[in-house]
């Protein structure tokens, strides 16, 4: 365990699931989840391990070249070196998803479904409305309110012209 | 955490080399009020961090720890601290971390868009000297 810590100085995941032998006896299997993990976070720019743990031959030679002057590296090589160490750049990790579109679409869908349910209910579940909604009834109701002089100062009856028997213009 | 003369330092067991334990001290607290003294000035803060990154035999863990801690503070580091950090990356042959540091401070500036160009302008001599390309130059933004 302590030996693996020494190897992980350069940030490589040294031993993934191999067996550690301590003092000649005792075998401790190291599980993946117990080792330092890689993660892209804004607040933790340099994670404990590189993203790519097993380097191909090409990547290894690139790492060797990195020990020399960096000005000799081409842009593609620099990007390749970055991608070895990191999975997503800051720009990539910060970009939003398009999830909000799904959310709004879902909202509209369910509101629409609810609307259909309400319409169906109105037709098939609820009984007829009371007779007081019929226009004949309403006319008699309005006439009764005017006769009673409901709100004659500023409200209902105030808008009725009693002389000409019509609504005031 | 051990209190060492007023500064709070972590007690890290990171290396065990041939049986003895080598303890590394890394000053972590930003403002040490432990003795009720005056708060640390900006220059002292900067100087402390520059010294931290200028350590000649800095190792990768210390670089990562320093950088992650520095990003955790509510500030954008001064160019001189970043220069020391970039030079530390050079000593460790780690170009990717150097680029990551530039990305991190740009992200740290948040809505203040003028900070990052200023930092790049101040760091330009160092970037050219070490051959570090900014993420913008490589099209990684």
Interface residues (C-beta under 8 A of the other chain):
Chain A: X2 X5 X6 X9 X10 X11 X42 X43 X44 X45 X46 X47 X48 X66 X67 X69 X70 X71 X72 X73 X75 X78 X79 X81 X82 X84 X85 X86 X89 X90 X91 X94
Chain B: X14 X15 X16 X17 X59 X60 X61 X63 X64 X67 X68 X71 X72 X90 X93 X94 X95 X96 X97 X99 X100 X101 X103 X104 X106 X107 X130 X131 X132 X133 X135 X137 X138 X140 X141
